[in-house]
Amino acid sequence: MGEKELFLAVIQQAINDSLLNPSAIKSPHKREKAWRMKEKAVAWLKVTSEKVGSFDWYCKLVGLSPSWTRRKIKERLDDGRFK
């Protein structure tokens, strides 16, 4: 796996985590863990910063527009947590 694929994988994991549906998980421990993962992912996706390790930084490294990508992710979220 090259650098670009690794950076895309980081972005994809954050998107996957932001789309989690913790309410559907029966185990209280796993449900709580899923909520934390979702909240952290959404927070990371929302921050507009070009600091190393930020969402915008990763997007620019792989040639994606951070604002366009963020808007598309927001469209996918239907629970109102991405505001």
PDB file with SEQRES, HELIX, SHEET and CRYST1 records, atoms N, CA, C and O in Angstrom:
SEQRES   1 A   83  MET GLY GLU LYS GLU LEU PHE LEU ALA VAL ILE GLN GLN          
SEQRES   2 A   83  ALA ILE ASN ASP SER LEU LEU ASN PRO SER ALA ILE LYS          
SEQRES   3 A   83  SER PRO HIS LYS ARG GLU LYS ALA TRP ARG MET LYS GLU          
SEQRES   4 A   83  LYS ALA VAL ALA TRP LEU LYS VAL THR SER GLU LYS VAL          
SEQRES   5 A   83  GLY SER PHE ASP TRP TYR CYS LYS LEU VAL GLY LEU SER          
SEQRES   6 A   83  PRO SER TRP THR ARG ARG LYS ILE LYS GLU ARG LEU ASP          
SEQRES   7 A   83  ASP GLY ARG PHE LYS                                          
HELIX    1 AA1 GLU A    3  SER A   18  1                                  16    
HELIX    2 AA2 PRO A   22  ALA A   24  5                                   3    
HELIX    3 AA3 PRO A   28  LYS A   46  1                                  19    
HELIX    4 AA4 PHE A   55  VAL A   62  1                                   8    
HELIX    5 AA5 PRO A   66  ARG A   76  1                                  11    
CRYST1    1.000    1.000    1.000  90.00  90.00  90.00 P 1           1          
ATOM      1  N   MET A   1       0.855  -1.182   0.000  1.00  0.00           N  
ATOM      2  CA  MET A   1       0.000   0.000   0.000  1.00  0.00           C  
ATOM      3  C   MET A   1       0.893   1.235   0.000  1.00  0.00           C  
ATOM      4  O   MET A   1       1.798   1.361   0.825  1.00  0.00           O  
ATOM      5  N   GLY A   2       0.627   2.141  -0.933  1.00  0.00           N  
ATOM      6  CA  GLY A   2       1.378   3.378  -1.014  1.00  0.00           C  
ATOM      7  C   GLY A   2       0.846   4.429  -0.056  1.00  0.00           C  
ATOM      8  O   GLY A   2      -0.171   4.227   0.608  1.00  0.00           O  
ATOM      9  N   GLU A   3       1.551   5.558   0.006  1.00  0.00           N  
ATOM     10  CA  GLU A   3       1.146   6.649   0.894  1.00  0.00           C  
ATOM     11  C   GLU A   3      -0.257   7.149   0.596  1.00  0.00           C  
ATOM     12  O   GLU A   3      -1.063   7.338   1.507  1.00  0.00           O  
ATOM     13  N   LYS A   4      -0.545   7.363  -0.682  1.00  0.00           N  
ATOM     14  CA  LYS A   4      -1.859   7.896  -1.052  1.00  0.00           C  
ATOM     15  C   LYS A   4      -2.970   6.957  -0.600  1.00  0.00           C  
ATOM     16  O   LYS A   4      -3.989   7.409  -0.078  1.00  0.00           O  
ATOM     17  N   GLU A   5      -2.784   5.668  -0.795  1.00  0.00           N  
ATOM     18  CA  GLU A   5      -3.799   4.691  -0.378  1.00  0.00           C  
ATOM     19  C   GLU A   5      -3.964   4.693   1.141  1.00  0.00           C  
ATOM     20  O   GLU A   5      -5.074   4.552   1.655  1.00  0.00           O  
ATOM     21  N   LEU A   6      -2.849   4.854   1.848  1.00  0.00           N  
ATOM     22  CA  LEU A   6      -2.910   4.911   3.312  1.00  0.00           C  
ATOM     23  C   LEU A   6      -3.698   6.139   3.762  1.00  0.00           C  
ATOM     24  O   LEU A   6      -4.551   6.043   4.645  1.00  0.00           O  
ATOM     25  N   PHE A   7      -3.414   7.289   3.158  1.00  0.00           N  
ATOM     26  CA  PHE A   7      -4.122   8.510   3.523  1.00  0.00           C  
ATOM     27  C   PHE A   7      -5.606   8.420   3.178  1.00  0.00           C  
ATOM     28  O   PHE A   7      -6.454   8.897   3.932  1.00  0.00           O  
ATOM     29  N   LEU A   8      -5.915   7.806   2.034  1.00  0.00           N  
ATOM     30  CA  LEU A   8      -7.322   7.594   1.673  1.00  0.00           C  
ATOM     31  C   LEU A   8      -8.003   6.663   2.667  1.00  0.00           C  
ATOM     32  O   LEU A   8      -9.177   6.846   2.992  1.00  0.00           O  
ATOM     33  N   ALA A   9      -7.270   5.669   3.148  1.00  0.00           N  
ATOM     34  CA  ALA A   9      -7.832   4.730   4.132  1.00  0.00           C  
ATOM     35  C   ALA A   9      -8.171   5.444   5.436  1.00  0.00           C  
ATOM     36  O   ALA A   9      -9.166   5.111   6.080  1.00  0.00           O  
ATOM     37  N   VAL A  10      -7.361   6.415   5.831  1.00  0.00           N  
ATOM     38  CA  VAL A  10      -7.642   7.196   7.046  1.00  0.00           C  
ATOM     39  C   VAL A  10      -8.945   7.968   6.865  1.00  0.00           C  
ATOM     40  O   VAL A  10      -9.807   7.967   7.744  1.00  0.00           O  
ATOM     41  N   ILE A  11      -9.075   8.623   5.718  1.00  0.00           N  
ATOM     42  CA  ILE A  11     -10.301   9.379   5.429  1.00  0.00           C  
ATOM     43  C   ILE A  11     -11.508   8.430   5.383  1.00  0.00           C  
ATOM     44  O   ILE A  11     -12.556   8.728   5.955  1.00  0.00           O  
ATOM     45  N   GLN A  12     -11.355   7.302   4.707  1.00  0.00           N  
ATOM     46  CA  GLN A  12     -12.459   6.348   4.584  1.00  0.00           C  
ATOM     47  C   GLN A  12     -12.889   5.807   5.945  1.00  0.00           C  
ATOM     48  O   GLN A  12     -14.083   5.641   6.198  1.00  0.00           O  
ATOM     49  N   GLN A  13     -11.925   5.532   6.822  1.00  0.00           N  
ATOM     50  CA  GLN A  13     -12.274   5.025   8.155  1.00  0.00           C  
ATOM     51  C   GLN A  13     -13.065   6.059   8.942  1.00  0.00           C  
ATOM     52  O   GLN A  13     -14.017   5.715   9.644  1.00  0.00           O  
ATOM     53  N   ALA A  14     -12.672   7.332   8.826  1.00  0.00           N  
ATOM     54  CA  ALA A  14     -13.411   8.391   9.511  1.00  0.00           C  
ATOM     55  C   ALA A  14     -14.834   8.497   8.959  1.00  0.00           C  
ATOM     56  O   ALA A  14     -15.787   8.691   9.713  1.00  0.00           O  
ATOM     57  N   ILE A  15     -14.967   8.370   7.641  1.00  0.00           N  
ATOM     58  CA  ILE A  15     -16.304   8.410   7.037  1.00  0.00           C  
ATOM     59  C   ILE A  15     -17.129   7.223   7.533  1.00  0.00           C  
ATOM     60  O   ILE A  15     -18.284   7.386   7.927  1.00  0.00           O  
ATOM     61  N   ASN A  16     -16.540   6.043   7.514  1.00  0.00           N  
ATOM     62  CA  ASN A  16     -17.253   4.849   8.003  1.00  0.00           C  
ATOM     63  C   ASN A  16     -17.682   5.035   9.449  1.00  0.00           C  
ATOM     64  O   ASN A  16     -18.820   4.728   9.806  1.00  0.00           O  
ATOM     65  N   ASP A  17     -16.772   5.538  10.287  1.00  0.00           N  
ATOM     66  CA  ASP A  17     -17.098   5.743  11.698  1.00  0.00           C  
ATOM     67  C   ASP A  17     -18.194   6.785  11.872  1.00  0.00           C  
ATOM     68  O   ASP A  17     -19.043   6.650  12.752  1.00  0.00           O  
ATOM     69  N   SER A  18     -18.183   7.826  11.037  1.00  0.00           N  
ATOM     70  CA  SER A  18     -19.208   8.865  11.151  1.00  0.00           C  
ATOM     71  C   SER A  18     -20.586   8.350  10.752  1.00  0.00           C  
ATOM     72  O   SER A  18     -21.604   8.893  11.180  1.00  0.00           O  
ATOM     73  N   LEU A  19     -20.615   7.304   9.934  1.00  0.00           N  
ATOM     74  CA  LEU A  19     -21.886   6.744   9.468  1.00  0.00           C  
ATOM     75  C   LEU A  19     -22.392   5.596  10.345  1.00  0.00           C  
ATOM     76  O   LEU A  19     -23.427   4.997  10.056  1.00  0.00           O  
ATOM     77  N   LEU A  20     -21.660   5.298  11.406  1.00  0.00           N  
ATOM     78  CA  LEU A  20     -22.093   4.223  12.312  1.00  0.00           C  
ATOM     79  C   LEU A  20     -23.491   4.505  12.857  1.00  0.00           C  
ATOM     80  O   LEU A  20     -23.887   5.660  13.014  1.00  0.00           O  
ATOM     81  N   ASN A  21     -24.222   3.448  13.139  1.00  0.00           N  
ATOM     82  CA  ASN A  21     -25.534   3.566  13.775  1.00  0.00           C  
ATOM     83  C   ASN A  21     -25.465   2.850  15.118  1.00  0.00           C  
ATOM     84  O   ASN A  21     -25.920   1.712  15.239  1.00  0.00           O  
ATOM     85  N   PRO A  22     -24.898   3.511  16.132  1.00  0.00           N  
ATOM     86  CA  PRO A  22     -24.724   2.859  17.433  1.00  0.00           C  
ATOM     87  C   PRO A  22     -26.028   2.377  18.060  1.00  0.00           C  
ATOM     88  O   PRO A  22     -26.024   1.413  18.825  1.00  0.00           O  
ATOM     89  N   SER A  23     -27.125   3.021  17.751  1.00  0.00           N  
ATOM     90  CA  SER A  23     -28.422   2.631  18.335  1.00  0.00           C  
ATOM     91  C   SER A  23     -28.807   1.207  17.964  1.00  0.00           C  
ATOM     92  O   SER A  23     -29.574   0.566  18.683  1.00  0.00           O  
ATOM     93  N   ALA A  24     -28.289   0.712  16.860  1.00  0.00           N  
ATOM     94  CA  ALA A  24     -28.630  -0.634  16.399  1.00  0.00           C  
ATOM     95  C   ALA A  24     -27.791  -1.725  17.066  1.00  0.00           C  
ATOM     96  O   ALA A  24     -28.021  -2.912  16.838  1.00  0.00           O  
ATOM     97  N   ILE A  25     -26.830  -1.329  17.879  1.00  0.00           N  
ATOM     98  CA  ILE A  25     -25.945  -2.302  18.536  1.00  0.00           C  
ATOM     99  C   ILE A  25     -26.546  -2.706  19.871  1.00  0.00           C  
ATOM    100  O   ILE A  25     -26.883  -1.852  20.690  1.00  0.00           O  
ATOM    101  N   LYS A  26     -26.680  -4.007  20.089  1.00  0.00           N  
ATOM    102  CA  LYS A  26     -27.351  -4.501  21.298  1.00  0.00           C  
ATOM    103  C   LYS A  26     -26.479  -4.439  22.540  1.00  0.00           C  
ATOM    104  O   LYS A  26     -26.966  -4.098  23.618  1.00  0.00           O  
ATOM    105  N   SER A  27     -25.221  -4.758  22.411  1.00  0.00           N  
ATOM    106  CA  SER A  27     -24.312  -4.759  23.558  1.00  0.00           C  
ATOM    107  C   SER A  27     -24.078  -3.328  24.053  1.00  0.00           C  
ATOM    108  O   SER A  27     -23.614  -2.486  23.284  1.00  0.00           O  
ATOM    109  N   PRO A  28     -24.389  -3.039  25.317  1.00  0.00           N  
ATOM    110  CA  PRO A  28     -24.191  -1.677  25.829  1.00  0.00           C  
ATOM    111  C   PRO A  28     -22.738  -1.203  25.699  1.00  0.00           C  
ATOM    112  O   PRO A  28     -22.487  -0.048  25.356  1.00  0.00           O  
ATOM    113  N   HIS A  29     -21.796  -2.090  25.973  1.00  0.00           N  
ATOM    114  CA  HIS A  29     -20.382  -1.719  25.885  1.00  0.00           C  
ATOM    115  C   HIS A  29     -20.002  -1.372  24.443  1.00  0.00           C  
ATOM    116  O   HIS A  29     -19.356  -0.352  24.201  1.00  0.00           O  
ATOM    117  N   LYS A  30     -20.395  -2.207  23.497  1.00  0.00           N  
ATOM    118  CA  LYS A  30     -20.080  -1.959  22.085  1.00  0.00           C  
ATOM    119  C   LYS A  30     -20.824  -0.740  21.558  1.00  0.00           C  
ATOM    120  O   LYS A  30     -20.297   0.005  20.732  1.00  0.00           O  
ATOM    121  N   ARG A  31     -22.057  -0.537  22.040  1.00  0.00           N  
ATOM    122  CA  ARG A  31     -22.842   0.625  21.611  1.00  0.00           C  
ATOM    123  C   ARG A  31     -22.160   1.920  22.078  1.00  0.00           C  
ATOM    124  O   ARG A  31     -22.047   2.875  21.310  1.00  0.00           O  
ATOM    125  N   GLU A  32     -21.708   1.946  23.333  1.00  0.00           N  
ATOM    126  CA  GLU A  32     -21.024   3.126  23.867  1.00  0.00           C  
ATOM    127  C   GLU A  32     -19.728   3.392  23.098  1.00  0.00           C  
ATOM    128  O   GLU A  32     -19.410   4.538  22.780  1.00  0.00           O  
ATOM    129  N   LYS A  33     -18.990   2.330  22.805  1.00  0.00           N  
ATOM    130  CA  LYS A  33     -17.755   2.471  22.043  1.00  0.00           C  
ATOM    131  C   LYS A  33     -18.046   3.025  20.647  1.00  0.00           C  
ATOM    132  O   LYS A  33     -17.302   3.869  20.146  1.00  0.00           O  
ATOM    133  N   ALA A  34     -19.116   2.557  20.023  1.00  0.00           N  
ATOM    134  CA  ALA A  34     -19.498   3.028  18.694  1.00  0.00           C  
ATOM    135  C   ALA A  34     -19.880   4.510  18.723  1.00  0.00           C  
ATOM    136  O   ALA A  34     -19.537   5.258  17.807  1.00  0.00           O  
ATOM    137  N   TRP A  35     -20.597   4.936  19.783  1.00  0.00           N  
ATOM    138  CA  TRP A  35     -20.949   6.352  19.903  1.00  0.00           C  
ATOM    139  C   TRP A  35     -19.695   7.207  20.012  1.00  0.00           C  
ATOM    140  O   TRP A  35     -19.603   8.260  19.382  1.00  0.00           O  
ATOM    141  N   ARG A  36     -18.724   6.757  20.814  1.00  0.00           N  
ATOM    142  CA  ARG A  36     -17.474   7.514  20.957  1.00  0.00           C  
ATOM    143  C   ARG A  36     -16.736   7.598  19.621  1.00  0.00           C  
ATOM    144  O   ARG A  36     -16.237   8.659  19.249  1.00  0.00           O  
ATOM    145  N   MET A  37     -16.668   6.478  18.905  1.00  0.00           N  
ATOM    146  CA  MET A  37     -15.998   6.465  17.602  1.00  0.00           C  
ATOM    147  C   MET A  37     -16.692   7.426  16.640  1.00  0.00           C  
ATOM    148  O   MET A  37     -16.038   8.192  15.932  1.00  0.00           O  
ATOM    149  N   LYS A  38     -18.013   7.377  16.623  1.00  0.00           N  
ATOM    150  CA  LYS A  38     -18.787   8.242  15.730  1.00  0.00           C  
ATOM    151  C   LYS A  38     -18.560   9.716  16.072  1.00  0.00           C  
ATOM    152  O   LYS A  38     -18.326  10.535  15.183  1.00  0.00           O  
ATOM    153  N   GLU A  39     -18.628  10.045  17.349  1.00  0.00           N  
ATOM    154  CA  GLU A  39     -18.453  11.433  17.773  1.00  0.00           C  
ATOM    155  C   GLU A  39     -17.057  11.953  17.445  1.00  0.00           C  
ATOM    156  O   GLU A  39     -16.906  13.086  16.988  1.00  0.00           O  
ATOM    157  N   LYS A  40     -16.042  11.130  17.675  1.00  0.00           N  
ATOM    158  CA  LYS A  40     -14.673  11.540  17.354  1.00  0.00           C  
ATOM    159  C   LYS A  40     -14.499  11.736  15.855  1.00  0.00           C  
ATOM    160  O   LYS A  40     -13.860  12.694  15.419  1.00  0.00           O  
ATOM    161  N   ALA A  41     -15.062  10.834  15.072  1.00  0.00           N  
ATOM    162  CA  ALA A  41     -14.946  10.937  13.613  1.00  0.00           C  
ATOM    163  C   ALA A  41     -15.642  12.189  13.100  1.00  0.00           C  
ATOM    164  O   ALA A  41     -15.084  12.920  12.280  1.00  0.00           O  
ATOM    165  N   VAL A  42     -16.848  12.438  13.574  1.00  0.00           N  
ATOM    166  CA  VAL A  42     -17.595  13.614  13.126  1.00  0.00           C  
ATOM    167  C   VAL A  42     -16.851  14.887  13.528  1.00  0.00           C  
ATOM    168  O   VAL A  42     -16.762  15.826  12.737  1.00  0.00           O  
ATOM    169  N   ALA A  43     -16.322  14.927  14.740  1.00  0.00           N  
ATOM    170  CA  ALA A  43     -15.570  16.102  15.187  1.00  0.00           C  
ATOM    171  C   ALA A  43     -14.351  16.323  14.293  1.00  0.00           C  
ATOM    172  O   ALA A  43     -14.069  17.457  13.907  1.00  0.00           O  
ATOM    173  N   TRP A  44     -13.629  15.258  13.962  1.00  0.00           N  
ATOM    174  CA  TRP A  44     -12.436  15.368  13.111  1.00  0.00           C  
ATOM    175  C   TRP A  44     -12.810  15.854  11.714  1.00  0.00           C  
ATOM    176  O   TRP A  44     -12.108  16.678  11.128  1.00  0.00           O  
ATOM    177  N   LEU A  45     -13.911  15.344  11.187  1.00  0.00           N  
ATOM    178  CA  LEU A  45     -14.357  15.730   9.848  1.00  0.00           C  
ATOM    179  C   LEU A  45     -14.815  17.187   9.785  1.00  0.00           C  
ATOM    180  O   LEU A  45     -14.690  17.830   8.743  1.00  0.00           O  
ATOM    181  N   LYS A  46     -15.340  17.703  10.880  1.00  0.00           N  
ATOM    182  CA  LYS A  46     -15.901  19.052  10.902  1.00  0.00           C  
ATOM    183  C   LYS A  46     -14.850  20.147  11.021  1.00  0.00           C  
ATOM    184  O   LYS A  46     -15.061  21.256  10.531  1.00  0.00           O  
ATOM    185  N   VAL A  47     -13.737  19.859  11.655  1.00  0.00           N  
ATOM    186  CA  VAL A  47     -12.734  20.898  11.906  1.00  0.00           C  
ATOM    187  C   VAL A  47     -12.092  21.344  10.600  1.00  0.00           C  
ATOM    188  O   VAL A  47     -11.590  20.526   9.830  1.00  0.00           O  
ATOM    189  N   THR A  48     -12.115  22.642  10.363  1.00  0.00           N  
ATOM    190  CA  THR A  48     -11.454  23.179   9.176  1.00  0.00           C  
ATOM    191  C   THR A  48     -10.106  23.740   9.605  1.00  0.00           C  
ATOM    192  O   THR A  48     -10.008  24.841  10.147  1.00  0.00           O  
ATOM    193  N   SER A  49      -9.086  22.961   9.349  1.00  0.00           N  
ATOM    194  CA  SER A  49      -7.717  23.309   9.715  1.00  0.00           C  
ATOM    195  C   SER A  49      -6.789  22.602   8.746  1.00  0.00           C  
ATOM    196  O   SER A  49      -7.097  21.517   8.254  1.00  0.00           O  
ATOM    197  N   GLU A  50      -5.669  23.214   8.482  1.00  0.00           N  
ATOM    198  CA  GLU A  50      -4.691  22.564   7.615  1.00  0.00           C  
ATOM    199  C   GLU A  50      -3.515  22.020   8.420  1.00  0.00           C  
ATOM    200  O   GLU A  50      -2.448  21.750   7.869  1.00  0.00           O  
ATOM    201  N   LYS A  51      -3.719  21.864   9.719  1.00  0.00           N  
ATOM    202  CA  LYS A  51      -2.673  21.292  10.562  1.00  0.00           C  
ATOM    203  C   LYS A  51      -2.384  19.855  10.124  1.00  0.00           C  
ATOM    204  O   LYS A  51      -3.257  19.155   9.610  1.00  0.00           O  
ATOM    205  N   VAL A  52      -1.151  19.440  10.340  1.00  0.00           N  
ATOM    206  CA  VAL A  52      -0.769  18.066  10.020  1.00  0.00           C  
ATOM    207  C   VAL A  52      -1.689  17.104  10.774  1.00  0.00           C  
ATOM    208  O   VAL A  52      -1.879  17.226  11.984  1.00  0.00           O  
ATOM    209  N   GLY A  53      -2.244  16.166  10.051  1.00  0.00           N  
ATOM    210  CA  GLY A  53      -3.138  15.175  10.652  1.00  0.00           C  
ATOM    211  C   GLY A  53      -4.609  15.545  10.614  1.00  0.00           C  
ATOM    212  O   GLY A  53      -5.459  14.740  10.994  1.00  0.00           O  
ATOM    213  N   SER A  54      -4.924  16.758  10.160  1.00  0.00           N  
ATOM    214  CA  SER A  54      -6.327  17.168  10.100  1.00  0.00           C  
ATOM    215  C   SER A  54      -6.986  16.581   8.847  1.00  0.00           C  
ATOM    216  O   SER A  54      -6.309  16.127   7.925  1.00  0.00           O  
ATOM    217  N   PHE A  55      -8.296  16.603   8.839  1.00  0.00           N  
ATOM    218  CA  PHE A  55      -9.058  16.127   7.686  1.00  0.00           C  
ATOM    219  C   PHE A  55      -8.656  16.887   6.430  1.00  0.00           C  
ATOM    220  O   PHE A  55      -8.405  16.284   5.386  1.00  0.00           O  
ATOM    221  N   ASP A  56      -8.597  18.222   6.534  1.00  0.00           N  
ATOM    222  CA  ASP A  56      -8.234  19.032   5.370  1.00  0.00           C  
ATOM    223  C   ASP A  56      -6.838  18.671   4.859  1.00  0.00           C  
ATOM    224  O   ASP A  56      -6.615  18.598   3.650  1.00  0.00           O  
ATOM    225  N   TRP A  57      -5.913  18.448   5.770  1.00  0.00           N  
ATOM    226  CA  TRP A  57      -4.539  18.090   5.412  1.00  0.00           C  
ATOM    227  C   TRP A  57      -4.525  16.788   4.618  1.00  0.00           C  
ATOM    228  O   TRP A  57      -3.888  16.701   3.567  1.00  0.00           O  
ATOM    229  N   TYR A  58      -5.237  15.767   5.130  1.00  0.00           N  
ATOM    230  CA  TYR A  58      -5.303  14.480   4.423  1.00  0.00           C  
ATOM    231  C   TYR A  58      -5.945  14.649   3.047  1.00  0.00           C  
ATOM    232  O   TYR A  58      -5.449  14.109   2.059  1.00  0.00           O  
ATOM    233  N   CYS A  59      -7.046  15.397   2.983  1.00  0.00           N  
ATOM    234  CA  CYS A  59      -7.720  15.598   1.693  1.00  0.00           C  
ATOM    235  C   CYS A  59      -6.777  16.218   0.677  1.00  0.00           C  
ATOM    236  O   CYS A  59      -6.700  15.763  -0.464  1.00  0.00           O  
ATOM    237  N   LYS A  60      -6.072  17.240   1.082  1.00  0.00           N  
ATOM    238  CA  LYS A  60      -5.182  17.925   0.147  1.00  0.00           C  
ATOM    239  C   LYS A  60      -4.038  17.013  -0.302  1.00  0.00           C  
ATOM    240  O   LYS A  60      -3.586  17.099  -1.444  1.00  0.00           O  
ATOM    241  N   LEU A  61      -3.570  16.142   0.592  1.00  0.00           N  
ATOM    242  CA  LEU A  61      -2.498  15.213   0.214  1.00  0.00           C  
ATOM    243  C   LEU A  61      -2.930  14.252  -0.890  1.00  0.00           C  
ATOM    244  O   LEU A  61      -2.116  13.833  -1.713  1.00  0.00           O  
ATOM    245  N   VAL A  62      -4.204  13.912  -0.899  1.00  0.00           N  
ATOM    246  CA  VAL A  62      -4.688  12.947  -1.902  1.00  0.00           C  
ATOM    247  C   VAL A  62      -5.433  13.621  -3.053  1.00  0.00           C  
ATOM    248  O   VAL A  62      -5.973  12.938  -3.923  1.00  0.00           O  
ATOM    249  N   GLY A  63      -5.466  14.940  -3.063  1.00  0.00           N  
ATOM    250  CA  GLY A  63      -6.068  15.663  -4.174  1.00  0.00           C  
ATOM    251  C   GLY A  63      -7.570  15.850  -4.095  1.00  0.00           C  
ATOM    252  O   GLY A  63      -8.223  16.061  -5.118  1.00  0.00           O  
ATOM    253  N   LEU A  64      -8.126  15.776  -2.899  1.00  0.00           N  
ATOM    254  CA  LEU A  64      -9.564  16.007  -2.720  1.00  0.00           C  
ATOM    255  C   LEU A  64      -9.807  17.418  -2.191  1.00  0.00           C  
ATOM    256  O   LEU A  64      -8.982  17.966  -1.461  1.00  0.00           O  
ATOM    257  N   SER A  65     -10.925  17.990  -2.559  1.00  0.00           N  
ATOM    258  CA  SER A  65     -11.335  19.269  -1.991  1.00  0.00           C  
ATOM    259  C   SER A  65     -11.955  18.989  -0.621  1.00  0.00           C  
ATOM    260  O   SER A  65     -12.962  18.286  -0.538  1.00  0.00           O  
ATOM    261  N   PRO A  66     -11.374  19.525   0.452  1.00  0.00           N  
ATOM    262  CA  PRO A  66     -11.950  19.271   1.782  1.00  0.00           C  
ATOM    263  C   PRO A  66     -13.405  19.731   1.901  1.00  0.00           C  
ATOM    264  O   PRO A  66     -14.227  19.028   2.489  1.00  0.00           O  
ATOM    265  N   SER A  67     -13.727  20.890   1.356  1.00  0.00           N  
ATOM    266  CA  SER A  67     -15.104  21.390   1.501  1.00  0.00           C  
ATOM    267  C   SER A  67     -16.091  20.537   0.712  1.00  0.00           C  
ATOM    268  O   SER A  67     -17.184  20.256   1.204  1.00  0.00           O  
ATOM    269  N   TRP A  68     -15.732  20.121  -0.495  1.00  0.00           N  
ATOM    270  CA  TRP A  68     -16.609  19.261  -1.295  1.00  0.00           C  
ATOM    271  C   TRP A  68     -16.796  17.911  -0.599  1.00  0.00           C  
ATOM    272  O   TRP A  68     -17.914  17.407  -0.491  1.00  0.00           O  
ATOM    273  N   THR A  69     -15.702  17.343  -0.137  1.00  0.00           N  
ATOM    274  CA  THR A  69     -15.760  16.035   0.528  1.00  0.00           C  
ATOM    275  C   THR A  69     -16.595  16.126   1.789  1.00  0.00           C  
ATOM    276  O   THR A  69     -17.417  15.250   2.058  1.00  0.00           O  
ATOM    277  N   ARG A  70     -16.391  17.181   2.563  1.00  0.00           N  
ATOM    278  CA  ARG A  70     -17.150  17.382   3.805  1.00  0.00           C  
ATOM    279  C   ARG A  70     -18.637  17.515   3.492  1.00  0.00           C  
ATOM    280  O   ARG A  70     -19.473  16.958   4.204  1.00  0.00           O  
ATOM    281  N   ARG A  71     -18.969  18.250   2.432  1.00  0.00           N  
ATOM    282  CA  ARG A  71     -20.383  18.436   2.051  1.00  0.00           C  
ATOM    283  C   ARG A  71     -21.021  17.101   1.664  1.00  0.00           C  
ATOM    284  O   ARG A  71     -22.165  16.830   2.031  1.00  0.00           O  
ATOM    285  N   LYS A  72     -20.290  16.271   0.927  1.00  0.00           N  
ATOM    286  CA  LYS A  72     -20.816  14.961   0.524  1.00  0.00           C  
ATOM    287  C   LYS A  72     -21.033  14.061   1.740  1.00  0.00           C  
ATOM    288  O   LYS A  72     -22.018  13.325   1.804  1.00  0.00           O  
ATOM    289  N   ILE A  73     -20.126  14.120   2.686  1.00  0.00           N  
ATOM    290  CA  ILE A  73     -20.286  13.316   3.910  1.00  0.00           C  
ATOM    291  C   ILE A  73     -21.515  13.802   4.666  1.00  0.00           C  
ATOM    292  O   ILE A  73     -22.314  12.997   5.145  1.00  0.00           O  
ATOM    293  N   LYS A  74     -21.663  15.105   4.771  1.00  0.00           N  
ATOM    294  CA  LYS A  74     -22.810  15.683   5.479  1.00  0.00           C  
ATOM    295  C   LYS A  74     -24.120  15.225   4.858  1.00  0.00           C  
ATOM    296  O   LYS A  74     -25.088  14.949   5.567  1.00  0.00           O  
ATOM    297  N   GLU A  75     -24.151  15.145   3.536  1.00  0.00           N  
ATOM    298  CA  GLU A  75     -25.360  14.682   2.845  1.00  0.00           C  
ATOM    299  C   GLU A  75     -25.706  13.245   3.229  1.00  0.00           C  
ATOM    300  O   GLU A  75     -26.882  12.881   3.265  1.00  0.00           O  
ATOM    301  N   ARG A  76     -24.702  12.434   3.514  1.00  0.00           N  
ATOM    302  CA  ARG A  76     -24.931  11.037   3.868  1.00  0.00           C  
ATOM    303  C   ARG A  76     -25.425  10.838   5.301  1.00  0.00           C  
ATOM    304  O   ARG A  76     -26.112   9.863   5.606  1.00  0.00           O  
ATOM    305  N   LEU A  77     -25.067  11.766   6.157  1.00  0.00           N  
ATOM    306  CA  LEU A  77     -25.479  11.643   7.555  1.00  0.00           C  
ATOM    307  C   LEU A  77     -26.925  12.080   7.692  1.00  0.00           C  
ATOM    308  O   LEU A  77     -27.295  13.177   7.272  1.00  0.00           O  
ATOM    309  N   ASP A  78     -27.729  11.227   8.276  1.00  0.00           N  
ATOM    310  CA  ASP A  78     -29.155  11.567   8.381  1.00  0.00           C  
ATOM    311  C   ASP A  78     -29.616  11.749   9.810  1.00  0.00           C  
ATOM    312  O   ASP A  78     -30.810  11.925  10.052  1.00  0.00           O  
ATOM    313  N   ASP A  79     -28.692  11.710  10.770  1.00  0.00           N  
ATOM    314  CA  ASP A  79     -29.118  11.813  12.163  1.00  0.00           C  
ATOM    315  C   ASP A  79     -28.876  13.195  12.766  1.00  0.00           C  
ATOM    316  O   ASP A  79     -29.088  13.392  13.963  1.00  0.00           O  
ATOM    317  N   GLY A  80     -28.437  14.152  11.951  1.00  0.00           N  
ATOM    318  CA  GLY A  80     -28.279  15.517  12.424  1.00  0.00           C  
ATOM    319  C   GLY A  80     -27.049  15.774  13.261  1.00  0.00           C  
ATOM    320  O   GLY A  80     -26.923  16.860  13.827  1.00  0.00           O  
ATOM    321  N   ARG A  81     -26.137  14.826  13.367  1.00  0.00           N  
ATOM    322  CA  ARG A  81     -24.972  15.002  14.219  1.00  0.00           C  
ATOM    323  C   ARG A  81     -23.843  15.766  13.535  1.00  0.00           C  
ATOM    324  O   ARG A  81     -22.835  16.061  14.178  1.00  0.00           O  
ATOM    325  N   PHE A  82     -23.977  16.089  12.276  1.00  0.00           N  
ATOM    326  CA  PHE A  82     -22.927  16.775  11.531  1.00  0.00           C  
ATOM    327  C   PHE A  82     -23.383  18.198  11.248  1.00  0.00           C  
ATOM    328  O   PHE A  82     -23.720  18.539  10.115  1.00  0.00           O  
ATOM    329  N   LYS A  83     -23.390  19.011  12.272  1.00  0.00           N  
ATOM    330  CA  LYS A  83     -23.859  20.398  12.111  1.00  0.00           C  
ATOM    331  C   LYS A  83     -22.790  21.337  12.575  1.00  0.00           C  
ATOM    332  O   LYS A  83     -22.973  22.553  12.528  1.00  0.00           O  
TER     333      LYS A  83                                                      
END                                                                             
